[in-house]
Amino acid sequence: MAGLALFALPLAGLLARTPWTRLPALLSGEVVGDALRVSAVSSVAAAVVSLVLGVPLAWILARVAFPGRALVRGIVTLPLVLPPVVGGAALLFALGRRGLVGAPLEAATGLVLPFSLWGVIVANTFVAMPFLVVTVEGALHAQDRRYEDAAASLGARRWTVLRRVTLPMIAPSLVSGLVLSWARAFGEFGATITFAGNLQGRTQTLPLAVFVALERDRDTAVVISLVMVLVSLLVLVALRNRWWRAP
C-alpha cells in the first residue's frame, strides 16, 4: 500500500487543488486549446514516425549480425538515459539553422526545424522512438523463429513471412511500444523547449504550458496537468489488455 500511495498521493493533491468552479472557463481558454492541439498533433506524428522508422531498425538490431551492432544499439537507446535538455541541445547543434545538417537543409529546401511544429515532432521522435525499438527488438528476440522457417519452407517470400507471420506474432509488443512512444512524446518537455522553443499556438505543448502557467496562473497549470493525467490514464487503461490479462 505504501508503494501505491507514492503514485496516488500526487494525483490526490492535484485533484484537491483543482479549481472546479473555474474548470469550464479554463478548459475553453486559448492557452489550453492551443497547447492541446500542438501536443495531440506532435505526439501522434512522433508515434507514427517512430513506427515507420523504429520497426525496421528493431528488426535489423534483432536479426542482422554486423560489426558494431552493440554500439548502434547503444546510440539508439541513448535518449532513454540522456537528459532531455542535452538531447535538445544536440538536436539544435545538428539540425538548427547553423547546425551540421540544418544549415545545408535550409539552403537546399528552405526548411527550418527549430521553433516550428516540425521541430516539436523531431524532438518528440528523438526521445520516444527508443521505447518502441527496445520493445519490438525484445519481442523479436523472444519469438519462436520456427514459424517463420516453416512459412519460408512452404514457399512464402520474405515480405510475406514478415507480414503474415512475424508482425502478427509480435503485435502485442508492437502496440505496447507504440503506446509507450506516444506517451513519452505526449509528456516530453526538455528536448522540445530546447530545440523548438515555447511559442504559444506554434510549439507550446501541454507540458510547456504547465511550466509557463506555474509562474502566472496556478489554476491553469493545475487544469492542464489534470488534462494530461486524464488523457494518459484513459489510454493506458483502455489498452491494458495489450500487456496483461485482467483477473
N, C-alpha and C positions, 0 to 999 in steps of 0.2 A: 504493500500500500504506500510505503514511503516513496518507492520509485514512481508510482502513478501520480503522487502528489507533486513531484517535481515538474510534471508536464501539465497537470490540471490547475495548479495554483496560478500560474501566469495567465491562463485563459480566464480563470475566475476573476482575477484582478482586472483584466481587460473588460469583461462584461460589467463589473461593478462600476467601472469608470465611464461606461458608455453613456452619452447624453441622449437618452431615449426620446425626450421631448423634441430635440432638435434633429433627430435622426433623418426624417424625410427631407428636410431642407438641406442638410449637409450632403446627403447622398445625391441629391439632384444638382448640387453645385458644379460649377465648371471645372474646378480643380480635380474633383473625384472622377467626373466623367472623362476628362481628357486622359488622366493617368490610367484609368481602367482600359480605355481604348488602346493606348500605346502598349500597356502590359499584355493585353489579350493578343494583339496582332504580333508583337515581337516574340512572345513566348511560344505561340503556336508555330510561327515561322521558324523559330530556332529548333523546335522539336522536329519539324518536317525536314529541315536541313540536316539535323543530326541523324535522322533515319536514313536519308539518302546517302550521306557520306559515311555514317558510322557503321552500318551493316557490312558493306564491302571491306572496310578497314578491320572490323572484328573478325570477319571470315579469313582475311589474309593472316592476321596475327594467330589465329587458331589453327589454320590448316596448311600454311605455307612456311616451310623452314628456310630461312635465309640468314646470312651473316648480319649481325647487328639487330636481330629481332628483339632482344631484351632491351636494347637502347631505344628502339622505336616504341616499344610498349611503355617504357618509362616516360618518353616525351608525350605520348598520347594521354597518359594518366596524370601527368604533372599538374594540370589545373585542379585536380582533386585536392592537392595539398598546398598548392601555391596560393598565397594571399591574393584575393581578387583584385586589390588595388595594383599589385605588382603585375598581374595579368593584363589589366587595363593599360598600364604604362607600356608594357611590352607591345601590345596591340598598337598603341599610339606611335611608338618608335618604328614599327613595321609598316603600318597602314595609314598613318597620319599624312597630312599634306606634305610634310618634309620627310616622311618615312622611307624606309628601304624600298618598299613596293608602292606605297601610297603616292609618292611624287610622280613616278612614271605612269602610274594608273590614272592620275588626274590629267597628266599631259596627254595621254592617249585617248581617254574617254570622257574627261570632264567630271568623273565621278569622285565625290568627296565623301568618305565614310564618316569621319568624326562629326559629331553634332548633327547627326541625321538619324532617321529611323533605321536605315540600313546599318549604321554603326551600332545601334542598340541590338539588332539581330545578330550581328557578328560577335559582339561581346557576350551575348546570351549563349550563342552556339559554342563559343570557346570554353565556357565554364560548364556547359550542360552536356555536350556530346560524350565526354569520357564516361558518364554514368551509363549511357546506352552501350558504348563499346565494351566496357567491363562486363556488363550483364550478358550481352549476346556472346561475347567470347567465352565466358564461363559455361554458357549453355551448349555451345558448340563443342567444347572440350568434353563435357559430360554426356554428349549424345552418343547413342549406340550407332556406330557407323555401318553396322551390318545391313541395316535397312537401305542405306544409300548404295552399298555394294550390290545388294540384291536387285535394286532397281536398275543399276548400271548393267548388271549381267543379263537383264531381260531386254536390253537394247535402248533404255532411256538415255537421252542425251544429258550432258552436264547441266544445262539450263533447266531441263525438265526435272531432273533429280532435285535441283535446288528449289524449284517452285512447287513441286508436288510432294516432296519428302522432307527436305531439310527445314524449310521455313515453317511448314505446319507443325513439325515436331518441336521447334523452339519458339512457337508462337506465344506461349505464356511469358517466357523470359523476354521476348521481343516487346510485348506490350508493357511489361514491367519496366524495362529500360526506357521505353518511350515516355511513360508517365513520369518516371524519375527525372528524365531530361526536361520535360515540360515544367515540372515542379521547381527544379533548380533554376530554370530560366525565368519562371514567374516571380521568384523571390530574389533574383540577382540584384546586387547593389554596387559593389565596389568597382568591378570592371566597367560597368555601364557608366557610372558617373565620371570615371577617369577618362574613358575613351570617347563616350558620346555626349557627355555633359548632362545638364539638368534643365532643359528648356521645356517649359510647360506647353503641352499640346504637340510637342515635337519629339522630345527624347525623355521626358519625365515619366517614369513608370511609377507604379504604386509604392514600391519601397522608397524611391527618391522623394515622392510626395510626402510620405510619412516623415522623412528626415527634415524637410523644409517646414512642415506643419508643426513639428515639435517645438520649433522656435517661435512660431507665430500664433498658432491656434491649436491647443492641445486637443480640443474636441474633434477637430477634423482629423488629426493624427490618429486618435482612437478609432474613429469611424473607418478610416482607410485600413487600419490594422485589422479591424473586425471583418471587413470585406475580404481581405486576403486570407484570414483564418478560415472563414466560412467556405470560400471557393475551394481552397486547398483541401479542407476536410471533406467536403462533398465529393470531390473527385476521388480521393483516397478510399472513402467508404464505398462509393459506387463500384469501384474496381477491386474491392477487397478479395473477391473470389478468384482473381487472377493470380494471387500469391498464396492464399491459404483457403482451406475449406472451413466455413463456419460450422460450429458444432450444432 
